[in-house]
Amino acid sequence: MDLLAAEITARTGKDPGEHYRALTAEFGTAYYTRIDASATPEQKARLEKLSPEAVKEPSLAGEPIVTKLTRAPGNDAPIGGLKVVARSSKRSEDPMPNEKNDAPEANGKLKLNDYERELARLHVELVKLQQWIVHKGLKVCIIFEGRDGAGKGGTIKAITERVSPRIFRVVALPAPTDREKSQMYAQRYIPHLPAAGEIVIFDRSWYNRAGVERVLGFCTEEQVRQFLEMTPLVEKAIVDSGVILLKYWLEVGPKEQTRRLEARIDDGRKIWKLSDMDLKSYSRWYEYSKARDDMFLATDTSWAPWYVAHSDNKRRARLNILTHLLSKIPY
């Protein structure tokens, strides 16, 4: 991470924090993880083979589910091996998710009837997937991460509302107890991993350490470094045990995040979603951008890649994530 900061300074002549603020001011998000001195040989080899064009799949929005990878301004190296899912813009050549033409009002909102009709079709497919998972004894683990207000809870609800809670289990762990704090970090998550015939969905996961814990000072930089080094190995062991592991990051723009958090204040039905921790996190957008990019660079692997869903348009994001999820599990 020190190497990453040094590279930013060398390339731009700016302090890393200043560079992130400049990128965010221009594009709405600092999205530029890349090959650098801290990348592993496997990451370098894989990234150097990437085609400028990514695989394109159809979606209800009339846009590719997987868009081509983008480059940072002034940086000729491709960004980290991210699979960009559910882009809200119809212009696949657009480099960033939060330009004016990416706004829902510019593209036109997805009509509720169209959304519900497509969601009902996908729910039928999820029921078929559920039956197949049980029949074959498959084990599936799905991780949802992202900023506060990115739409993780709504997406998880869209996945689970028509399937069995005994097969689709949602795990949303509270803050660790004193006893859990004394354990190996991954220990509290391991008992929740799926057995045969189960799909486990983590509403935030062990990646808390690379995100909220790091940004809000609940762990040391040394603990973060150890986590980023060990996580690919732990996930390799999980995958080698037969678990299908899918990791989604939901990316929301700063304006849309502000609108959603304000809506939680004004709506008595949503006020429970707003905590003191959310408010502290909201004020640290740039720190989260850096933490996210460091996490992508260290933990995006061939056996457990990250999929990034731009979620300013909730309905399109949910439909595209469900479509993508179904495409990743043969049934």
C-alpha positions as CSV (number, residue, x, y, z in Angstrom):
1,M,0.0,0.0,0.0
2,D,2.9,2.3,0.6
3,L,4.2,1.4,-2.9
4,L,0.8,2.3,-4.3
5,A,0.9,5.7,-2.5
6,A,4.4,6.3,-3.7
7,E,3.4,5.5,-7.3
8,I,0.5,8.0,-7.2
9,T,2.9,10.7,-6.0
10,A,5.5,9.8,-8.7
11,R,3.0,9.7,-11.5
12,T,0.9,12.8,-10.6
13,G,3.1,14.9,-8.4
14,K,0.2,15.0,-5.9
15,D,-0.4,13.6,-2.5
16,P,-2.5,10.4,-2.8
17,G,-5.5,12.0,-0.9
18,E,-5.3,15.0,-3.2
19,H,-5.2,12.7,-6.3
20,Y,-8.3,10.8,-5.2
21,R,-10.2,14.0,-4.5
22,A,-9.3,15.3,-8.0
23,L,-10.4,12.0,-9.6
24,T,-13.6,12.0,-7.7
25,A,-14.4,15.6,-8.5
26,E,-13.9,14.8,-12.2
27,F,-15.5,11.4,-12.5
28,G,-17.6,10.8,-9.3
29,T,-15.4,7.9,-8.2
30,A,-11.7,7.1,-8.1
31,Y,-11.7,3.9,-10.1
32,Y,-8.2,3.1,-11.2
33,T,-6.7,0.1,-9.6
34,R,-3.8,-1.0,-11.9
35,I,-0.7,-3.1,-12.3
36,D,2.0,-1.7,-10.1
37,A,4.9,-2.9,-8.0
38,S,2.6,-4.6,-5.4
39,A,0.8,-6.7,-8.0
40,T,1.5,-10.5,-8.0
41,P,3.0,-12.2,-11.0
42,E,-0.3,-13.9,-11.6
43,Q,-2.2,-10.6,-11.6
44,K,0.3,-9.0,-14.0
45,A,0.2,-11.9,-16.4
46,R,-3.6,-12.0,-16.3
47,L,-4.1,-8.3,-16.7
48,E,-1.6,-8.0,-19.5
49,K,-3.7,-10.5,-21.6
50,L,-6.9,-8.6,-21.1
51,S,-8.6,-7.6,-24.3
52,P,-9.8,-4.0,-24.6
53,E,-13.3,-5.4,-25.2
54,A,-14.9,-7.5,-22.5
55,V,-17.5,-10.2,-23.0
56,K,-20.9,-8.6,-23.7
57,E,-24.1,-10.2,-22.5
58,P,-27.7,-8.9,-23.1
59,S,-29.7,-7.4,-20.3
60,L,-33.2,-5.8,-19.9
61,A,-31.6,-2.4,-20.0
62,G,-30.3,-3.0,-23.5
63,E,-26.7,-2.7,-22.4
64,P,-23.8,-5.1,-21.7
65,I,-23.8,-6.7,-18.3
66,V,-20.1,-6.9,-18.5
67,T,-18.5,-3.7,-20.0
68,K,-15.0,-3.1,-21.1
69,L,-12.4,-2.3,-18.5
70,T,-11.4,1.3,-18.1
71,R,-8.2,3.2,-17.6
72,A,-7.2,5.9,-15.2
73,P,-6.5,9.4,-16.6
74,G,-2.9,9.6,-17.6
75,N,-2.3,6.0,-16.9
76,D,-1.8,3.6,-19.8
77,A,-1.9,0.4,-17.7
78,P,-5.2,-1.4,-17.4
79,I,-7.0,-1.3,-14.1
80,G,-7.2,-4.4,-11.9
81,G,-9.0,-7.4,-13.2
82,L,-12.5,-6.2,-12.4
83,K,-15.6,-7.4,-14.1
84,V,-17.9,-4.4,-14.3
85,V,-21.5,-5.6,-14.0
86,A,-24.8,-3.8,-14.5
87,R,-23.5,-0.5,-15.8
88,S,-26.3,2.0,-15.8
89,S,-25.2,3.9,-18.9
90,K,-26.1,2.6,-22.4
91,R,-22.9,3.9,-23.7
92,S,-20.5,1.1,-23.1
93,E,-17.5,3.2,-24.1
94,D,-18.1,5.7,-21.2
95,P,-15.2,5.4,-18.8
96,M,-16.9,6.2,-15.5
97,P,-20.2,5.4,-13.8
98,N,-21.3,8.7,-12.6
99,E,-21.2,11.1,-15.6
100,K,-24.3,13.1,-16.4
101,N,-25.5,10.7,-19.1
102,D,-25.3,7.9,-16.5
103,A,-28.0,9.4,-14.4
104,P,-31.3,7.5,-14.3
105,E,-33.2,10.6,-15.5
106,A,-30.9,10.8,-18.6
107,N,-31.5,7.2,-19.5
108,G,-35.1,7.1,-18.6
109,K,-36.3,5.1,-15.5
110,L,-37.2,1.5,-16.0
111,K,-41.0,1.3,-15.8
112,L,-42.3,-0.5,-12.7
113,N,-44.4,-2.9,-14.8
114,D,-41.3,-3.9,-16.9
115,Y,-39.2,-4.2,-13.8
116,E,-41.7,-6.5,-12.0
117,R,-42.3,-8.6,-15.1
118,E,-38.6,-9.3,-15.6
119,L,-38.1,-9.8,-11.8
120,A,-40.9,-12.4,-11.8
121,R,-39.2,-14.2,-14.7
122,L,-35.9,-14.2,-12.8
123,H,-37.6,-15.4,-9.6
124,V,-38.8,-18.5,-11.6
125,E,-35.2,-19.1,-12.6
126,L,-34.0,-18.7,-9.0
127,V,-36.5,-21.4,-7.9
128,K,-35.1,-23.7,-10.6
129,L,-31.6,-22.9,-9.3
130,Q,-32.7,-23.7,-5.8
131,Q,-34.0,-27.1,-6.7
132,W,-30.8,-27.9,-8.7
133,I,-28.6,-26.8,-5.8
134,V,-30.5,-29.2,-3.5
135,H,-30.5,-32.0,-6.0
136,K,-26.8,-31.8,-6.8
137,G,-25.7,-30.9,-3.3
138,L,-23.9,-27.8,-4.5
139,K,-22.5,-25.1,-2.1
140,V,-22.8,-21.5,-3.1
141,C,-21.5,-18.4,-1.2
142,I,-22.4,-14.9,-2.4
143,I,-20.8,-11.8,-0.9
144,F,-22.3,-8.3,-1.2
145,E,-20.1,-5.3,-0.4
146,G,-20.3,-1.6,-1.1
147,R,-20.7,1.8,0.4
148,D,-23.6,2.6,2.7
149,G,-26.8,3.2,0.6
150,A,-25.4,1.3,-2.4
151,G,-28.4,-1.1,-2.5
152,K,-27.1,-4.3,-1.0
153,G,-30.1,-4.9,1.2
154,G,-32.6,-4.3,-1.7
155,T,-30.6,-6.6,-4.0
156,I,-30.5,-9.4,-1.4
157,K,-34.3,-9.0,-0.8
158,A,-34.9,-9.3,-4.6
159,I,-32.9,-12.5,-4.6
160,T,-34.5,-14.1,-1.6
161,E,-38.1,-13.0,-1.6
162,R,-39.5,-16.0,-3.6
163,V,-37.1,-18.8,-2.4
164,S,-36.8,-20.9,0.7
165,P,-35.0,-19.3,3.6
166,R,-33.8,-22.8,4.6
167,I,-31.8,-23.0,1.4
168,F,-31.0,-19.3,0.8
169,R,-29.5,-18.2,4.1
170,V,-28.7,-14.5,4.6
171,V,-25.8,-13.8,7.0
172,A,-25.5,-10.2,8.4
173,L,-23.2,-10.4,11.5
174,P,-23.3,-7.8,14.2
175,A,-20.2,-6.1,15.6
176,P,-17.8,-8.7,17.1
177,T,-17.9,-9.5,20.8
178,D,-14.8,-9.2,23.0
179,R,-14.3,-13.0,22.6
180,E,-14.6,-12.9,18.8
181,K,-12.1,-10.0,18.8
182,S,-9.5,-12.3,20.4
183,Q,-10.0,-15.0,17.8
184,M,-8.4,-15.4,14.4
185,Y,-10.2,-12.8,12.2
186,A,-11.8,-15.2,9.8
187,Q,-13.0,-17.5,12.5
188,R,-16.4,-15.9,13.1
189,Y,-17.3,-16.2,9.4
190,I,-16.2,-19.8,8.7
191,P,-19.1,-21.4,10.6
192,H,-21.6,-19.7,8.3
193,L,-20.1,-21.0,5.1
194,P,-22.6,-23.2,3.1
195,A,-23.0,-27.0,3.5
196,A,-24.3,-29.1,0.6
197,G,-27.6,-27.9,-0.8
198,E,-27.2,-24.3,0.6
199,I,-26.7,-20.8,-0.8
200,V,-25.3,-18.4,1.8
201,I,-25.5,-14.7,1.1
202,F,-23.2,-12.4,3.2
203,D,-24.6,-8.9,3.7
204,R,-21.1,-7.6,4.3
205,S,-18.5,-10.1,5.1
206,W,-14.9,-10.6,6.1
207,Y,-14.1,-7.7,3.8
208,N,-15.2,-5.4,6.7
209,R,-11.6,-5.4,7.6
210,A,-10.5,-3.9,4.3
211,G,-13.3,-1.4,4.4
212,V,-15.1,0.0,7.4
213,E,-12.7,-1.3,10.0
214,R,-9.7,0.3,8.2
215,V,-11.4,3.6,7.4
216,L,-12.8,4.1,10.8
217,G,-9.7,3.0,12.7
218,F,-11.0,-0.2,14.2
219,C,-7.9,-2.1,13.1
220,T,-4.2,-1.2,12.5
221,E,-2.6,-0.9,9.0
222,E,-0.5,-4.0,9.9
223,Q,-3.7,-6.0,10.5
224,V,-5.1,-4.7,7.1
225,R,-1.8,-5.7,5.4
226,Q,-2.0,-9.2,6.9
227,F,-5.7,-9.5,5.9
228,L,-5.0,-8.5,2.3
229,E,-2.2,-11.0,2.1
230,M,-4.1,-13.9,3.6
231,T,-7.6,-13.5,2.1
232,P,-6.7,-14.8,-1.4
233,L,-5.3,-18.0,0.3
234,V,-8.3,-18.4,2.5
235,E,-10.7,-17.9,-0.5
236,K,-8.6,-20.4,-2.5
237,A,-9.2,-23.0,0.3
238,I,-12.9,-22.2,0.3
239,V,-13.2,-22.6,-3.5
240,D,-11.0,-25.8,-3.4
241,S,-13.5,-27.3,-0.9
242,G,-16.2,-27.1,-3.6
243,V,-17.8,-23.8,-2.8
244,I,-18.9,-21.6,-5.7
245,L,-17.8,-18.1,-4.4
246,L,-19.2,-14.9,-6.0
247,K,-18.2,-11.5,-4.8
248,Y,-20.2,-8.4,-5.8
249,W,-19.3,-4.8,-5.1
250,L,-22.2,-2.3,-5.5
251,E,-20.9,1.1,-6.5
252,V,-23.1,4.2,-5.9
253,G,-22.2,7.8,-6.8
254,P,-21.8,10.5,-4.2
255,K,-24.9,12.4,-5.2
256,E,-27.1,9.3,-5.2
257,Q,-25.7,8.1,-1.9
258,T,-26.5,11.5,-0.3
259,R,-30.0,11.3,-1.7
260,R,-30.6,7.9,-0.3
261,L,-29.2,8.6,3.2
262,E,-31.3,11.8,3.4
263,A,-34.3,9.7,2.5
264,R,-33.6,7.4,5.5
265,I,-33.7,10.5,7.8
266,D,-37.1,11.6,6.4
267,D,-38.8,8.2,6.1
268,G,-39.8,6.6,9.4
269,R,-39.8,3.2,7.7
270,K,-36.1,3.5,6.9
271,I,-34.7,5.3,9.9
272,W,-33.5,2.0,11.4
273,K,-31.1,1.7,8.5
274,L,-29.2,4.9,9.6
275,S,-26.6,4.7,12.3
276,D,-23.9,6.8,13.8
277,M,-21.5,4.6,11.9
278,D,-23.2,5.4,8.6
279,L,-22.7,9.1,9.2
280,K,-19.1,8.7,10.1
281,S,-18.5,6.6,7.0
282,Y,-20.4,9.1,4.7
283,S,-17.9,11.8,5.6
284,R,-14.9,9.7,4.4
285,W,-15.7,9.1,0.8
286,Y,-12.1,9.4,-0.4
287,E,-10.6,7.1,2.3
288,Y,-13.2,4.5,1.2
289,S,-12.1,4.9,-2.4
290,K,-8.5,4.2,-1.6
291,A,-9.5,1.3,0.7
292,R,-11.6,-0.2,-2.1
293,D,-8.9,0.1,-4.7
294,D,-6.3,-1.5,-2.4
295,M,-8.8,-4.3,-1.7
296,F,-9.5,-4.9,-5.4
297,L,-5.8,-5.1,-6.3
298,A,-5.0,-7.6,-3.5
299,T,-8.1,-9.8,-3.6
300,D,-9.3,-10.0,-7.2
301,T,-8.1,-13.4,-8.2
302,S,-8.8,-15.9,-10.9
303,W,-10.5,-18.2,-8.4
304,A,-12.5,-15.5,-6.6
305,P,-12.9,-12.4,-8.9
306,W,-14.8,-9.3,-8.0
307,Y,-17.8,-8.2,-9.9
308,V,-18.7,-4.4,-9.8
309,A,-22.3,-3.3,-10.1
310,H,-23.0,0.4,-10.7
311,S,-26.2,0.8,-8.6
312,D,-27.3,4.4,-9.1
313,N,-30.3,2.9,-10.9
314,K,-31.6,0.3,-8.4
315,R,-34.0,-1.5,-10.6
316,R,-31.5,-2.1,-13.4
317,A,-28.8,-3.0,-11.0
318,R,-30.9,-5.7,-9.3
319,L,-32.1,-7.2,-12.6
320,N,-28.6,-7.3,-14.0
321,I,-27.1,-8.8,-10.8
322,L,-29.7,-11.5,-10.7
323,T,-29.1,-12.3,-14.4
324,H,-25.4,-12.4,-13.9
325,L,-25.6,-14.6,-10.8
326,L,-27.8,-17.1,-12.6
327,S,-25.2,-17.2,-15.5
328,K,-22.4,-18.1,-13.1
329,I,-24.0,-21.2,-11.6
330,P,-24.8,-24.0,-14.1
331,Y,-28.3,-25.3,-13.4
